[in-house]
Amino acid sequence: MIGIRNRVGRTDGYTLKFTCELTLLPKNQLKPMEFMQLSQLKIKIDLNTKFRFLTKTLLIFIGIFFKVHLSIAQTFLTLGGGYSLPWAVQDVPDGNIVVFDDGTRMIDVYKYSLGQGKNYALSAAHRISKSLDVGCSVVYVDGRETTRTVAGTNFEVNSKTEGSMLWITPTVKINLLNERSLSPFIRFGIGIGVLGKIWVENEDITSFGNLSVTQRRLSNGLAYGVHSGIGLAYTFKKDKRWGMFIEMSSINASYGPKRGEVVARIKDNIDVFSTLTTSQKITIYKNSYIRNDNAPSDPEKPGFAARRFYQFSSIGLNLGASYRL
């Protein structure tokens, strides 16, 4: 047994005494992978009765918190992945359009979210109570390619769009039945999206067979979103350090790139990228800017355009494994 007794100063003639007692188990009684197990922590607070009630309550709460925290503190690592479908979608005006020779049109609604696709997640969490974990997850979203077609009697434009995002999300996880091998849980957090990228390819075909292909990359800027999930966690009975989980998760977010750059331009099978000026290759997207149509633009400086936001919302199913350190 280790006893610690400490006297903490004086305040207006009143003395606060703090006593802490620890009991450590012998090494030969410890479980595998456990170097030290804290079996008992006693905290005694001796306060003069003239201390204010709020001060007493706060100190007692701190003592109880550390007693509970030290007795159940655990750290978990999880690795998982899954596939997500669009949740909140983005609507493109007019959608897919096909114009026939007689002048009639066929229009299909075109809705998409760049958050649709595969995702891979790695997270670490610390258990601060029997039912509460706090941690941080890193999720990489590899969005699926979406296509759009606008066709007329003498032209056709095919567009392809796909995106990716790396989410860093502080999370809170509530374990509903922590004492059992199979426990449902609820998870939520606020995500920050970094390294976001959107790839756009436009293919223009005329009735004379002329072909023009332009590829653009949109990047820079942060994304913010709400992440949540509900699922089941299973702990193996033979080795309780290992477990697995299944989860239905959702992300509600959008992303507004701040920079657009043409990375390829092909016209009639000839690479014409080197002929583009800086203003034709690079566009800076802003929330607001002033444009003077009467003043000539500098071809050697980036152009400007209004910032546009793209949906990255999704809902999907994830599977993974967990390990308790």
C-alpha atoms as one frame of an Amber mdcrd trajectory, in Angstrom:
protein
   0.000   0.000   0.000   1.189   3.478  -0.818  -0.059   6.357   1.349   0.208
   9.987   0.375  -0.800  12.739   2.769  -0.460  16.340   1.773  -1.476  19.619
   3.407  -2.468  22.293   0.933  -1.814  25.801   2.320  -4.229  27.980   4.163
  -6.990  30.233   2.932  -8.349  32.761   5.418  -7.270  30.501   8.239  -8.922
  27.344   6.837  -6.899  24.234   6.070  -7.509  21.728   3.251  -6.119  18.224
   3.686  -5.894  15.766   0.763  -5.275  12.063   1.402  -4.735   9.497  -1.374
  -4.205   5.752  -0.822  -3.299   3.297  -3.610  -3.265  -0.492  -3.423  -1.216
  -2.294  -6.113  -1.532  -5.991  -6.957   1.638  -8.143  -6.979   3.092  -8.709
 -10.455   2.362 -12.457 -10.387  -1.356 -11.736 -10.024  -1.607  -9.501 -13.083
  -3.305 -10.579 -16.273  -1.312 -10.893 -19.531  -0.407  -7.575 -21.205  -1.179
  -5.697 -17.972   1.875  -4.289 -16.223  -0.013  -2.787 -13.333  -3.625  -2.998
 -12.287  -5.041  -0.435  -9.935  -7.447  -2.295  -7.665  -8.362   0.410  -5.247
  -8.078   4.144  -5.016  -9.296   5.912  -1.899  -9.577   9.643  -1.797 -10.437
  11.476   1.382 -11.034  15.193   1.555 -10.966  16.836   4.983 -12.424  20.311
   4.744 -13.070  22.870   7.397 -16.826  23.240   7.720 -16.552  26.936   6.924
 -15.459  26.272   3.317 -18.096  27.236   0.813 -20.466  24.507  -0.335 -19.545
  24.970  -4.018 -15.837  24.484  -3.278 -16.562  21.308  -1.319 -18.773  19.929
  -4.069 -16.208  20.660  -6.787 -13.348  18.985  -4.919 -15.450  15.934  -4.083
 -16.507  15.644  -7.734 -12.868  15.799  -8.881 -11.950  13.089  -6.402 -14.760
  10.798  -7.537 -13.897  11.411 -11.199 -10.264  10.381 -10.754 -11.273   7.344
  -8.738 -13.612   6.122 -11.476 -11.288   7.141 -14.306  -8.198   5.387 -12.978
 -10.119   2.188 -12.254 -11.556   1.752 -15.782  -9.242   3.743 -18.069  -8.759
   1.891 -21.368  -7.616   2.832 -24.850  -9.071   1.273 -28.010  -7.884   1.214
 -31.606 -10.312   0.429 -34.436  -9.811  -0.196 -38.132 -12.691  -0.461 -40.566
 -14.219   0.430 -43.880 -17.392   0.313 -45.892 -19.466   1.768 -48.692 -21.744
   4.794 -48.593 -24.699   5.954 -50.673 -25.814   9.555 -51.286 -27.583  11.153
 -48.326 -28.286  14.827 -49.075 -27.816  15.259 -52.831 -26.958  18.119 -55.151
 -29.397  18.971 -57.930 -27.968  20.152 -61.254 -30.435  22.369 -63.172 -31.988
  20.588 -66.181 -30.058  17.380 -65.450 -29.334  15.068 -68.387 -30.680  16.532
 -71.633 -31.071  14.887 -75.029 -32.485  16.942 -77.936 -33.886  14.962 -80.865
 -34.002  15.953 -84.541 -37.675  16.902 -84.349 -36.904  19.426 -81.591 -38.291
  17.385 -78.682 -36.203  16.970 -75.548 -35.696  14.207 -73.015 -34.644  15.523
 -69.596 -33.592  13.308 -66.685 -33.132  14.650 -63.169 -29.449  14.654 -62.243
 -28.686  14.436 -58.527 -25.460  13.310 -56.925 -23.217  13.476 -53.861 -19.440
  13.183 -54.059 -19.508  11.395 -50.689 -20.878   8.266 -52.357 -18.274   5.523
 -52.552 -15.756   3.567 -50.491 -14.360   4.764 -47.181 -11.548   3.611 -44.895
 -11.326   4.553 -41.208  -8.778   4.421 -38.388  -9.673   5.665 -34.918  -8.409
   5.783 -31.352 -10.658   6.214 -28.314 -10.167   6.477 -24.577 -12.781   5.141
 -22.157 -13.440   7.692 -19.435 -16.443   5.913 -17.923 -18.192   2.579 -18.328
 -20.502   3.979 -20.980 -18.535   6.853 -22.510 -15.572   6.928 -24.916 -13.891
  10.003 -26.367 -11.477   9.864 -29.264 -10.635  10.859 -32.796 -11.157   9.134
 -36.137  -9.479   9.607 -39.503 -11.656   8.647 -42.484 -10.662   8.679 -46.146
 -13.589   8.923 -48.580 -12.918   7.728 -52.129 -15.936   9.015 -54.034 -17.503
   7.201 -56.960 -17.494   8.758 -60.410 -20.753  10.350 -61.566 -21.601  11.150
 -65.190 -23.862  13.619 -66.974 -24.794  13.970 -70.658 -26.158  16.953 -72.563
 -26.790  16.160 -76.241 -28.320  18.107 -79.114 -28.746  17.686 -82.868 -25.175
  18.783 -83.609 -23.263  18.375 -80.330 -22.792  16.185 -77.268 -21.167  17.020
 -73.927 -20.253  14.238 -71.499 -19.168  15.206 -67.984 -17.518  13.073 -65.304
 -17.117  14.181 -61.686 -15.556  12.446 -58.697 -14.142  13.586 -55.362 -12.132
  12.503 -52.349 -11.802  13.813 -48.805  -9.817  13.082 -45.649 -11.945  13.626
 -42.545 -10.472  14.249 -39.077 -13.278  13.885 -36.557 -13.197  14.220 -32.736
 -15.900  11.821 -31.563 -17.965  10.876 -28.539 -19.227   7.309 -28.276 -21.957
   6.149 -25.894 -21.944   2.419 -25.042 -25.440   1.333 -24.063 -24.682  -2.156
 -22.646 -20.982  -2.051 -21.899 -20.958  -4.979 -19.461 -22.041  -7.474 -22.140
 -20.172  -9.069 -25.026 -22.671  -7.614 -27.528 -23.239  -3.915 -26.923 -25.109
  -1.337 -29.033 -23.531   2.088 -29.302 -24.161   5.598 -30.601 -21.385   7.788
 -31.992 -21.284  11.424 -33.094 -18.757  14.158 -33.784 -17.851  17.248 -35.790
 -15.602  16.514 -38.768 -13.016  18.705 -40.468 -12.324  17.782 -44.092  -8.792
  18.328 -45.377  -6.981  17.497 -48.620 -10.285  17.612 -50.488 -10.105  17.173
 -54.257 -12.682  17.150 -57.044 -11.857  15.946 -60.554 -14.008  17.126 -63.466
 -13.670  15.944 -67.060 -15.673  17.438 -69.937 -15.786  15.793 -73.349 -17.228
  17.943 -76.170 -18.151  16.273 -79.462 -19.526  18.163 -82.461 -21.487  16.806
 -85.409 -18.373  17.215 -87.559 -16.469  14.791 -85.352 -14.382  17.395 -83.553
 -13.390  16.263 -80.066 -12.251  18.418 -77.162 -11.379  17.017 -73.712 -10.684
  19.196 -70.668  -9.691  17.906 -67.236  -9.853  20.129 -64.155  -8.818  19.660
 -60.547 -10.597  21.586 -57.773  -8.845  21.810 -54.403  -7.874  23.942 -51.379
 -10.190  24.966 -48.571 -11.630  23.075 -45.612 -14.924  21.244 -45.252 -17.013
  20.911 -42.099 -19.696  18.375 -41.330 -21.613  16.389 -38.738 -20.690  12.706
 -38.427 -22.871  10.175 -36.618 -23.359   6.438 -36.360 -25.264   3.668 -34.629
 -24.128   0.086 -34.427 -23.235  -3.063 -32.496 -19.874  -3.916 -30.941 -18.897
  -7.493 -30.086 -16.099  -8.444 -27.670 -14.578 -11.909 -28.034 -14.946 -14.023
 -24.897 -11.603 -15.860 -25.150  -9.566 -12.695 -25.546 -11.451  -9.590 -24.476
  -8.830  -7.316 -25.970 -10.186  -8.065 -29.451 -13.576  -7.225 -30.872 -15.484
  -6.355 -34.016 -18.273  -3.967 -34.930 -20.901  -3.197 -37.535 -22.189   0.332
 -37.927 -24.561   2.440 -39.977 -22.923   5.847 -40.311 -23.781   9.155 -41.929
 -21.930  12.311 -42.926 -23.726  15.588 -43.539 -21.278  17.973 -45.209 -20.454
  20.082 -48.237 -17.157  21.280 -49.682 -16.361  24.521 -51.480 -12.976  24.424
 -53.268 -10.985  27.654 -53.433  -8.836  26.826 -56.449  -9.503  25.319 -59.862
  -6.803  24.256 -62.268  -6.905  22.837 -65.785  -4.503  19.881 -65.793  -5.108
  18.603 -69.348  -6.559  19.929 -72.619  -6.769  17.826 -75.772  -8.306  19.032
 -79.026  -8.730  16.696 -81.969  -6.180  14.295 -80.442  -3.598  17.083 -80.084
  -2.307  18.198 -76.674  -2.860  21.961 -76.519  -2.274  22.403 -72.777   0.977
  24.319 -73.313  -0.860  26.986 -75.322  -3.147  27.959 -72.431  -2.487  31.178
 -70.533  -2.386  31.383 -66.733  -5.878  32.896 -66.599  -7.196  29.998 -68.719
  -5.532  27.364 -66.535  -6.032  28.669 -62.987  -9.195  30.003 -61.332  -9.427
  31.322 -57.776 -12.892  30.826 -56.239 -14.059  33.472 -53.768 -17.160  34.113
 -51.688 -17.258  37.641 -53.096 -15.153  39.657 -55.500 -15.340  42.709 -57.770
 -15.141  42.265 -61.540 -14.681  45.100 -64.007 -15.891  44.000 -67.434 -14.586
  47.215 -68.999 -10.982  46.609 -67.928  -8.876  44.063 -69.845  -7.848  40.994
 -67.858  -4.218  40.005 -67.428  -3.682  36.641 -69.203  -0.694  35.898 -66.949
  -2.712  36.117 -63.734  -5.292  33.651 -62.388  -8.928  34.331 -63.091 -11.660
  34.698 -60.457 -15.088  33.106 -60.074 -17.787  32.663 -57.430 -17.189  29.832
 -55.005 -19.419  26.780 -55.451 -20.170  24.122 -52.839 -20.433  20.406 -53.618
 -22.319  17.853 -51.546 -20.238  15.263 -49.674 -23.118  13.855 -47.611 -23.570
  10.101 -47.398 -25.069   7.216 -45.435 -23.522   3.781 -45.421 -22.560   0.550
 -43.699 -19.162  -0.021 -42.097 -17.442  -3.125 -40.710 -14.267  -3.306 -38.672
 -12.182  -4.687 -35.827 -11.140  -3.199 -32.486  -8.232  -3.819 -30.120  -7.875
  -2.779 -26.471  -4.374  -1.690 -25.492
